[in-house]
């Protein structure tokens, strides 16, 4: 799926999706429910979307840490190796 200015519709989802794609490449399936959860946790941790869109590095760093933790703890759906186009150990 290509990323366009209207897909996903919400700006916070587009921003999270961009950070996830930078950090984890094609290893994550994008599910709106999971992006909502990351957004909620980010706000509960004291982050502000307004500050992010104004360029606050502190909030961007906080969001990156939330995404990293979500990935490590399995809150983001990981794609299977055969769906990523990667070779497996037996190939």
MOPAC internal coordinates of N, CA, C and O (Angstrom, degrees):
PM7 1SCF
backbone

  N    0.0000 0     0.00 0     0.00 0    0    0    0
  C    1.4345 1     0.00 0     0.00 0    1    0    0
  C    1.5215 1   108.90 1     0.00 0    2    1    0
  O    1.2310 1   120.49 1   -48.05 1    3    2    1
  N    1.2916 1   116.66 1   131.95 1    3    2    1
  C    1.4565 1   120.04 1   179.73 1    5    3    2
  C    1.5261 1   110.13 1   -85.90 1    6    5    3
  O    1.2310 1   121.44 1   -27.82 1    7    6    5
  N    1.2917 1   114.84 1   152.18 1    7    6    5
  C    1.4567 1   120.77 1   178.97 1    9    7    6
  C    1.5194 1   108.19 1   -94.99 1   10    9    7
  O    1.2310 1   120.94 1   -62.59 1   11   10    9
  N    1.3172 1   115.81 1   117.41 1   11   10    9
  C    1.4539 1   121.62 1   178.54 1   13   11   10
  C    1.5294 1   108.39 1  -119.30 1   14   13   11
  O    1.2310 1   119.79 1   -11.46 1   15   14   13
  N    1.3314 1   118.01 1   168.54 1   15   14   13
  C    1.4619 1   119.02 1   179.93 1   17   15   14
  C    1.5266 1   113.59 1   -60.08 1   18   17   15
  O    1.2310 1   119.55 1   161.73 1   19   18   17
  N    1.3265 1   118.46 1   -18.27 1   19   18   17
  C    1.4614 1   120.86 1  -179.16 1   21   19   18
  C    1.5165 1   113.79 1  -109.67 1   22   21   19
  O    1.2310 1   119.13 1  -179.86 1   23   22   21
  N    1.3165 1   119.27 1     0.14 1   23   22   21
  C    1.4641 1   121.68 1  -179.37 1   25   23   22
  C    1.5046 1   109.67 1  -127.00 1   26   25   23
  O    1.2310 1   117.98 1   -62.34 1   27   26   25
  N    1.2686 1   121.44 1   117.66 1   27   26   25
  C    1.4510 1   128.39 1   -11.91 1   29   27   26
  C    1.5233 1   111.39 1   -66.64 1   30   29   27
  O    1.2310 1   121.14 1   -15.52 1   31   30   29
  N    1.3253 1   115.42 1   164.48 1   31   30   29
  C    1.4517 1   121.56 1  -173.31 1   33   31   30
  C    1.5266 1   111.96 1   -67.92 1   34   33   31
  O    1.2310 1   119.97 1   139.46 1   35   34   33
  N    1.3226 1   117.67 1   -40.54 1   35   34   33
  C    1.4704 1   120.71 1  -175.50 1   37   35   34
  C    1.5241 1   111.71 1   -81.94 1   38   37   35
  O    1.2310 1   121.23 1   -41.63 1   39   38   37
  N    1.3308 1   115.24 1   138.37 1   39   38   37
  C    1.4595 1   121.11 1  -178.63 1   41   39   38
  C    1.5225 1   111.90 1   -64.82 1   42   41   39
  O    1.2310 1   119.83 1   142.64 1   43   42   41
  N    1.3442 1   117.93 1   -37.36 1   43   42   41
  C    1.4605 1   119.27 1   179.25 1   45   43   42
  C    1.5184 1   111.10 1   -65.24 1   46   45   43
  O    1.2310 1   120.10 1   142.14 1   47   46   45
  N    1.3344 1   117.42 1   -37.86 1   47   46   45
  C    1.4617 1   120.63 1   177.13 1   49   47   46
  C    1.5253 1   110.90 1   -65.17 1   50   49   47
  O    1.2310 1   120.15 1   139.35 1   51   50   49
  N    1.3314 1   117.31 1   -40.65 1   51   50   49
  C    1.4717 1   120.13 1   178.85 1   53   51   50
  C    1.5192 1   110.78 1   -63.04 1   54   53   51
  O    1.2310 1   120.46 1   138.70 1   55   54   53
  N    1.3386 1   116.72 1   -41.30 1   55   54   53
  C    1.4528 1   120.63 1  -178.89 1   57   55   54
  C    1.5318 1   110.84 1   -67.57 1   58   57   55
  O    1.2310 1   120.46 1   134.72 1   59   58   57
  N    1.3252 1   116.73 1   -45.28 1   59   58   57
  C    1.4739 1   120.64 1   178.25 1   61   59   58
  C    1.5237 1   109.44 1   -61.21 1   62   61   59
  O    1.2310 1   120.77 1   135.12 1   63   62   61
  N    1.3135 1   116.14 1   -44.88 1   63   62   61
  C    1.4686 1   120.56 1  -179.25 1   65   63   62
  C    1.5302 1   111.20 1   -59.91 1   66   65   63
  O    1.2310 1   120.39 1   139.41 1   67   66   65
  N    1.3201 1   116.86 1   -40.59 1   67   66   65
  C    1.4646 1   120.63 1   179.21 1   69   67   66
  C    1.5237 1   110.62 1   -64.49 1   70   69   67
  O    1.2310 1   119.91 1   135.05 1   71   70   69
  N    1.3407 1   117.78 1   -44.95 1   71   70   69
  C    1.4605 1   120.75 1   178.57 1   73   71   70
  C    1.5297 1   111.60 1   -63.56 1   74   73   71
  O    1.2310 1   120.43 1   139.60 1   75   74   73
  N    1.3356 1   116.78 1   -40.40 1   75   74   73
  C    1.4645 1   120.28 1   178.63 1   77   75   74
  C    1.5207 1   110.14 1   -64.66 1   78   77   75
  O    1.2310 1   119.77 1   138.25 1   79   78   77
  N    1.3205 1   118.05 1   -41.75 1   79   78   77
  C    1.4656 1   120.47 1  -179.46 1   81   79   78
  C    1.5264 1   111.15 1   -66.65 1   82   81   79
  O    1.2310 1   120.02 1   145.77 1   83   82   81
  N    1.3311 1   117.56 1   -34.23 1   83   82   81
  C    1.4640 1   120.49 1   177.13 1   85   83   82
  C    1.5196 1   110.45 1   -68.56 1   86   85   83
  O    1.2310 1   120.60 1   135.72 1   87   86   85
  N    1.3284 1   116.46 1   -44.28 1   87   86   85
  C    1.4649 1   120.99 1  -175.28 1   89   87   86
  C    1.5179 1   113.33 1   -76.98 1   90   89   87
  O    1.2310 1   120.11 1   142.09 1   91   90   89
  N    1.3397 1   117.40 1   -37.91 1   91   90   89
  C    1.4685 1   119.79 1  -171.21 1   93   91   90
  C    1.5198 1   114.02 1  -123.89 1   94   93   91
  O    1.2310 1   119.78 1  -170.94 1   95   94   93
  N    1.3035 1   118.02 1     9.06 1   95   94   93
  C    1.4625 1   120.59 1   176.77 1   97   95   94
  C    1.5120 1   112.01 1    55.90 1   98   97   95
  O    1.2310 1   120.18 1    48.94 1   99   98   97
  N    1.3019 1   117.26 1  -131.06 1   99   98   97
  C    1.4620 1   122.28 1  -179.45 1  101   99   98
  C    1.5041 1   113.47 1   -94.50 1  102  101   99
  O    1.2310 1   119.40 1  -153.89 1  103  102  101
  N    1.3114 1   118.75 1    26.11 1  103  102  101
  C    1.4664 1   122.09 1  -175.19 1  105  103  102
  C    1.5228 1   113.71 1   -88.40 1  106  105  103
  O    1.2310 1   119.66 1   174.65 1  107  106  105
  N    1.3356 1   118.26 1    -5.35 1  107  106  105
  C    1.4584 1   121.20 1  -173.96 1  109  107  106
  C    1.5238 1   110.25 1  -124.53 1  110  109  107
  O    1.2310 1   121.11 1   -43.23 1  111  110  109
  N    1.3530 1   115.48 1   136.77 1  111  110  109
  C    1.4554 1   121.33 1   170.57 1  113  111  110
  C    1.5108 1   107.25 1   -86.67 1  114  113  111
  O    1.2310 1   120.06 1   -44.85 1  115  114  113
  N    1.3164 1   117.48 1   135.15 1  115  114  113
  C    1.4609 1   121.14 1  -177.88 1  117  115  114
  C    1.5141 1   109.62 1   -90.78 1  118  117  115
  O    1.2310 1   120.99 1   -65.41 1  119  118  117
  N    1.3428 1   115.72 1   114.59 1  119  118  117
  C    1.4557 1   121.77 1   178.71 1  121  119  118
  C    1.5233 1   108.21 1  -121.98 1  122  121  119
  O    1.2310 1   120.23 1   -53.87 1  123  122  121
  N    1.3444 1   117.16 1   126.13 1  123  122  121
  C    1.4655 1   120.54 1  -176.90 1  125  123  122
  C    1.5279 1   113.93 1   -53.57 1  126  125  123
  O    1.2310 1   119.90 1   141.36 1  127  126  125
  N    1.3208 1   117.81 1   -38.64 1  127  126  125
  C    1.4569 1   120.82 1  -179.55 1  129  127  126
  C    1.5235 1   111.02 1   -61.06 1  130  129  127
  O    1.2310 1   120.24 1   139.50 1  131  130  129
  N    1.3234 1   117.14 1   -40.50 1  131  130  129
  C    1.4650 1   121.54 1   179.60 1  133  131  130
  C    1.5308 1   111.02 1   -69.89 1  134  133  131
  O    1.2310 1   120.51 1   142.09 1  135  134  133
  N    1.3280 1   116.62 1   -37.91 1  135  134  133
  C    1.4679 1   120.05 1   177.32 1  137  135  134
  C    1.5283 1   110.79 1   -66.35 1  138  137  135
  O    1.2310 1   120.48 1   142.97 1  139  138  137
  N    1.3416 1   116.68 1   -37.03 1  139  138  137
  C    1.4629 1   120.68 1   175.49 1  141  139  138
  C    1.5284 1   110.53 1   -61.46 1  142  141  139
  O    1.2310 1   120.88 1   136.34 1  143  142  141
  N    1.3134 1   115.92 1   -43.66 1  143  142  141
  C    1.4643 1   120.31 1  -178.64 1  145  143  142
  C    1.5341 1   111.00 1   -63.21 1  146  145  143
  O    1.2310 1   120.28 1   136.96 1  147  146  145
  N    1.3184 1   117.07 1   -43.04 1  147  146  145
  C    1.4708 1   120.65 1   177.44 1  149  147  146
  C    1.5262 1   109.60 1   -61.26 1  150  149  147
  O    1.2310 1   120.28 1   136.99 1  151  150  149
  N    1.3270 1   117.08 1   -43.01 1  151  150  149
  C    1.4633 1   121.14 1   179.75 1  153  151  150
  C    1.5277 1   110.96 1   -61.90 1  154  153  151
  O    1.2310 1   120.15 1   136.45 1  155  154  153
  N    1.3218 1   117.32 1   -43.55 1  155  154  153
  C    1.4620 1   121.26 1   179.81 1  157  155  154
  C    1.5257 1   111.34 1   -64.75 1  158  157  155
  O    1.2310 1   120.11 1   135.64 1  159  158  157
  N    1.3079 1   117.39 1   -44.36 1  159  158  157
  C    1.4600 1   121.12 1   179.72 1  161  159  158
  C    1.5254 1   110.50 1   -63.90 1  162  161  159
  O    1.2310 1   120.65 1   139.14 1  163  162  161
  N    1.3220 1   116.35 1   -40.86 1  163  162  161
  C    1.4557 1   121.30 1   177.38 1  165  163  162
  C    1.5327 1   110.96 1   -57.79 1  166  165  163
  O    1.2310 1   120.47 1   134.63 1  167  166  165
  N    1.3297 1   116.71 1   -45.37 1  167  166  165
  C    1.4618 1   120.17 1   179.46 1  169  167  166
  C    1.5232 1   111.88 1   -67.88 1  170  169  167
  O    1.2310 1   120.09 1   140.92 1  171  170  169
  N    1.3384 1   117.43 1   -39.08 1  171  170  169
  C    1.4686 1   120.69 1   178.26 1  173  171  170
  C    1.5221 1   111.72 1   -65.40 1  174  173  171
  O    1.2310 1   120.59 1   151.37 1  175  174  173
  N    1.3321 1   116.48 1   -28.63 1  175  174  173
  C    1.4649 1   121.02 1   179.21 1  177  175  174
  C    1.5317 1   111.90 1   -80.94 1  178  177  175
  O    1.2310 1   120.30 1  -178.34 1  179  178  177
  N    1.3194 1   117.02 1     1.66 1  179  178  177
  C    1.4579 1   120.53 1   177.06 1  181  179  178
  C    1.5132 1   114.82 1   101.19 1  182  181  179
  O    1.2310 1   120.31 1  -173.43 1  183  182  181
  N    1.3233 1   117.01 1     6.57 1  183  182  181
  C    1.4579 1   120.45 1   179.51 1  185  183  182
  C    1.5217 1   112.08 1   -78.94 1  186  185  183
  O    1.2310 1   121.06 1   -22.04 1  187  186  185
  N    1.3076 1   115.57 1   157.96 1  187  186  185
  C    1.4591 1   121.39 1  -179.38 1  189  187  186
  C    1.5268 1   109.57 1  -132.57 1  190  189  187
  O    1.2310 1   120.77 1   -54.26 1  191  190  189
  N    1.3344 1   116.13 1   125.74 1  191  190  189
  C    1.4612 1   119.69 1   177.89 1  193  191  190
  C    1.5282 1   110.43 1   -68.07 1  194  193  191
  O    1.2310 1   120.55 1   145.97 1  195  194  193
  N    1.3098 1   116.55 1   -34.03 1  195  194  193
  C    1.4694 1   119.32 1   177.97 1  197  195  194
  C    1.5253 1   110.16 1   -61.31 1  198  197  195
  O    1.2310 1   120.31 1   134.81 1  199  198  197
  N    1.3340 1   117.01 1   -45.19 1  199  198  197
  C    1.4681 1   119.77 1   178.85 1  201  199  198
  C    1.5260 1   111.08 1   -65.35 1  202  201  199
  O    1.2310 1   120.00 1   142.35 1  203  202  201
  N    1.3323 1   117.60 1   -37.65 1  203  202  201
  C    1.4738 1   119.72 1   178.45 1  205  203  202
  C    1.5189 1   110.16 1   -60.60 1  206  205  203
  O    1.2310 1   120.40 1   132.90 1  207  206  205
  N    1.3351 1   116.83 1   -47.10 1  207  206  205
  C    1.4568 1   119.99 1  -176.97 1  209  207  206
  C    1.5214 1   112.53 1   -72.12 1  210  209  207
  O    1.2310 1   120.61 1   166.92 1  211  210  209
  N    1.3239 1   116.44 1   -13.08 1  211  210  209
  C    1.4635 1   120.54 1   172.64 1  213  211  210
  C    1.5263 1   111.10 1   -92.98 1  214  213  211
  O    1.2310 1   120.37 1   174.02 1  215  214  213
  N    1.3515 1   116.90 1    -5.98 1  215  214  213
  C    1.4566 1   120.69 1   172.77 1  217  215  214
  C    1.5167 1   116.17 1   100.34 1  218  217  215
  O    1.2310 1   119.55 1  -158.16 1  219  218  217
  N    1.3252 1   118.45 1    21.84 1  219  218  217
  C    1.4645 1   121.35 1  -178.38 1  221  219  218
  C    1.5327 1   110.75 1   -72.71 1  222  221  219
  O    1.2310 1   119.89 1   -66.47 1  223  222  221
  N    1.3340 1   117.81 1   113.53 1  223  222  221
  C    1.4645 1   120.63 1  -178.28 1  225  223  222
  C    1.5290 1   113.13 1   -64.50 1  226  225  223
  O    1.2310 1   119.90 1   149.31 1  227  226  225
  N    1.3273 1   117.79 1   -30.69 1  227  226  225
  C    1.4679 1   121.17 1   179.28 1  229  227  226
  C    1.5329 1   110.88 1   -60.82 1  230  229  227
  O    1.2310 1   120.52 1   136.77 1  231  230  229
  N    1.3296 1   116.61 1   -43.23 1  231  230  229
  C    1.4608 1   120.72 1  -179.33 1  233  231  230
  C    1.5259 1   111.84 1   -73.12 1  234  233  231
  O    1.2310 1   120.33 1   144.15 1  235  234  233
  N    1.3134 1   116.97 1   -35.85 1  235  234  233
  C    1.4700 1   119.96 1   176.88 1  237  235  234
  C    1.5262 1   109.48 1   -63.85 1  238  237  235
  O    1.2310 1   120.36 1   138.35 1  239  238  237
  N    1.3315 1   116.92 1   -41.65 1  239  238  237
  C    1.4589 1   120.99 1   177.91 1  241  239  238
  C    1.5275 1   110.80 1   -63.03 1  242  241  239
  O    1.2310 1   120.01 1   138.02 1  243  242  241
  N    1.3294 1   117.58 1   -41.98 1  243  242  241
  C    1.4627 1   121.25 1   177.91 1  245  243  242
  C    1.5251 1   110.28 1   -61.49 1  246  245  243
  O    1.2310 1   119.96 1   135.78 1  247  246  245
  N    1.3204 1   117.68 1   -44.22 1  247  246  245
  C    1.4613 1   121.21 1   179.43 1  249  247  246
  C    1.5202 1   110.81 1   -63.15 1  250  249  247
  O    1.2310 1   119.93 1   139.96 1  251  250  249
  N    1.3290 1   117.74 1   -40.04 1  251  250  249
  C    1.4678 1   120.88 1   177.67 1  253  251  250
  C    1.5221 1   110.66 1   -61.61 1  254  253  251
  O    1.2310 1   120.45 1   140.05 1  255  254  253
  N    1.3462 1   116.74 1   -39.95 1  255  254  253
  C    1.4623 1   120.01 1   179.01 1  257  255  254
  C    1.5259 1   111.27 1   -67.71 1  258  257  255
  O    1.2310 1   119.95 1   141.97 1  259  258  257
  N    1.3267 1   117.69 1   -38.03 1  259  258  257
  C    1.4679 1   121.58 1   177.00 1  261  259  258
  C    1.5271 1   109.69 1   -63.60 1  262  261  259
  O    1.2310 1   120.08 1   135.56 1  263  262  261
  N    1.3331 1   117.45 1   -44.44 1  263  262  261
  C    1.4618 1   121.50 1   179.14 1  265  263  262
  C    1.5221 1   110.67 1   -63.45 1  266  265  263
  O    1.2310 1   120.20 1   136.17 1  267  266  265
  N    1.3227 1   117.22 1   -43.83 1  267  266  265
  C    1.4543 1   121.69 1   179.76 1  269  267  266
  C    1.5298 1   111.29 1   -60.69 1  270  269  267
  O    1.2310 1   120.72 1   135.27 1  271  270  269
  N    1.3177 1   116.22 1   -44.73 1  271  270  269
  C    1.4610 1   120.65 1   178.84 1  273  271  270
  C    1.5228 1   110.91 1   -64.79 1  274  273  271
  O    1.2310 1   120.08 1   137.91 1  275  274  273
  N    1.3226 1   117.46 1   -42.09 1  275  274  273
  C    1.4630 1   121.52 1   178.60 1  277  275  274
  C    1.5214 1   110.65 1   -61.41 1  278  277  275
  O    1.2310 1   120.29 1   139.88 1  279  278  277
  N    1.3180 1   117.06 1   -40.12 1  279  278  277
  C    1.4685 1   120.87 1   179.52 1  281  279  278
  C    1.5295 1   110.54 1   -67.21 1  282  281  279
  O    1.2310 1   120.51 1   132.79 1  283  282  281
  N    1.3266 1   116.63 1   -47.21 1  283  282  281
  C    1.4640 1   121.00 1  -177.71 1  285  283  282
  C    1.5229 1   112.63 1   -65.26 1  286  285  283
  O    1.2310 1   120.22 1   145.07 1  287  286  285
  N    1.3436 1   117.18 1   -34.93 1  287  286  285
  C    1.4648 1   120.78 1  -177.84 1  289  287  286
  C    1.5258 1   112.66 1   -89.18 1  290  289  287
  O    1.2310 1   120.27 1  -179.64 1  291  290  289
  N    1.3276 1   117.08 1     0.36 1  291  290  289
  C    1.4607 1   120.31 1   174.82 1  293  291  290
  C    1.5216 1   115.27 1    85.23 1  294  293  291
  O    1.2310 1   119.59 1  -160.99 1  295  294  293
  N    1.3274 1   118.38 1    19.01 1  295  294  293
  C    1.4532 1   120.79 1   178.22 1  297  295  294
  C    1.5204 1   112.44 1   -83.73 1  298  297  295
  O    1.2310 1   120.05 1   169.93 1  299  298  297
  N    1.3225 1   117.50 1   -10.07 1  299  298  297
  C    1.4618 1   122.50 1   172.54 1  301  299  298
  C    1.5226 1   107.64 1  -106.50 1  302  301  299
  O    1.2310 1   120.70 1   -46.51 1  303  302  301
  N    1.3192 1   116.27 1   133.49 1  303  302  301
  C    1.4581 1   120.83 1  -179.07 1  305  303  302
  C    1.5198 1   109.57 1   -72.63 1  306  305  303
  O    1.2310 1   121.20 1   -59.23 1  307  306  305
  N    1.3229 1   115.31 1   120.77 1  307  306  305
  C    1.4644 1   120.85 1  -179.50 1  309  307  306
  C    1.5241 1   109.58 1   -89.86 1  310  309  307
  O    1.2310 1   121.08 1   -41.20 1  311  310  309
  N    1.3261 1   115.55 1   138.80 1  311  310  309
  C    1.4610 1   120.25 1   176.30 1  313  311  310
  C    1.5203 1   109.14 1   -72.81 1  314  313  311
  O    1.2310 1   121.10 1   -30.12 1  315  314  313
  N    1.2959 1   115.50 1   149.88 1  315  314  313
  C    1.4571 1   121.19 1   176.53 1  317  315  314
  C    1.5253 1   108.86 1   -76.71 1  318  317  315
  O    1.2310 1   119.63 1   -30.31 1  319  318  317
  N    1.3460 1   118.32 1   149.69 1  319  318  317
  C    1.4746 1   120.56 1  -177.10 1  321  319  318
  C    1.5288 1   113.76 1   -54.93 1  322  321  319
  O    1.2310 1   119.78 1   143.58 1  323  322  321
  N    1.3118 1   118.03 1   -36.42 1  323  322  321
  C    1.4604 1   119.41 1  -177.95 1  325  323  322
  C    1.5277 1   111.06 1   -72.20 1  326  325  323
  O    1.2310 1   119.57 1   161.95 1  327  326  325
  N    1.3302 1   118.43 1   -18.05 1  327  326  325
  C    1.4558 1   121.79 1   176.19 1  329  327  326
  C    1.5251 1   112.26 1   -87.61 1  330  329  327
  O    1.2310 1   120.36 1   162.13 1  331  330  329
  N    1.3288 1   116.91 1   -17.87 1  331  330  329
  C    1.4476 1   121.46 1  -178.51 1  333  331  330
  C    1.5151 1   112.44 1   -87.01 1  334  333  331
  O    1.2310 1   120.06 1   168.57 1  335  334  333
  N    1.3139 1   117.50 1   -11.43 1  335  334  333
  C    1.4428 1   119.76 1  -177.43 1  337  335  334
  C    1.5154 1   112.84 1    82.64 1  338  337  335
  O    1.2310 1   120.10 1  -166.90 1  339  338  337
  N    1.3173 1   117.41 1    13.10 1  339  338  337
  C    1.4641 1   121.45 1   179.55 1  341  339  338
  C    1.5156 1   109.66 1   -91.45 1  342  341  339
  O    1.2310 1   121.22 1   -26.11 1  343  342  341
  N    1.3116 1   115.27 1   153.89 1  343  342  341
  C    1.4576 1   120.86 1   176.08 1  345  343  342
  C    1.5126 1   109.56 1   -80.29 1  346  345  343
  O    1.2310 1   121.33 1   -35.09 1  347  346  345
  N    1.3311 1   115.07 1   144.91 1  347  346  345
  C    1.4489 1   119.79 1   175.69 1  349  347  346
  C    1.5058 1   109.46 1   -91.53 1  350  349  347
  O    1.2310 1   120.05 1    -6.61 1  351  350  349
  N    1.3281 1   117.51 1   173.39 1  351  350  349
  C    1.4703 1   121.26 1  -177.10 1  353  351  350
  C    1.5200 1   112.94 1   -64.44 1  354  353  351
  O    1.2310 1   119.50 1   153.77 1  355  354  353
  N    1.3440 1   118.55 1   -26.23 1  355  354  353
  C    1.4599 1   121.24 1  -177.31 1  357  355  354
  C    1.5116 1   113.08 1   -83.48 1  358  357  355
  O    1.2310 1   119.58 1   168.42 1  359  358  357
  N    1.3184 1   118.40 1   -11.58 1  359  358  357
  C    1.4643 1   120.61 1  -179.26 1  361  359  358
  C    1.5028 1   111.61 1   -84.65 1  362  361  359
  O    1.2310 1   120.10 1   180.00 1  363  362  361

